[in-house]
Amino acid sequence: MERVAWTDERLDDMSRRMDAGFDRLDRDFRELRIELREEIKELRVHINRVSGGLMVGVIATVFLHGS
């Protein structure tokens, strides 16, 4: 197996590439977090609508048919 020498320039280049990769991951995670927050907000709206409709249905049934 050939032995490779790591010069300062090669180490600096590797460091820059790793920093760029971590920056890209940070951006991706931030974007994902924003998307998830929006989807959770939408889900809460749907849950509130469905549960509100169910409550109205139950109350109407109790008043119309008695308990």
Secondary structure, DSSP 4 states (H G I P E B T S, - for coil): -------HHHHHHHHHHHHHHHHHHHHHHHHHHHHHHHHHHHHHHHHHHHHHHHHHHHHHHHHHH--
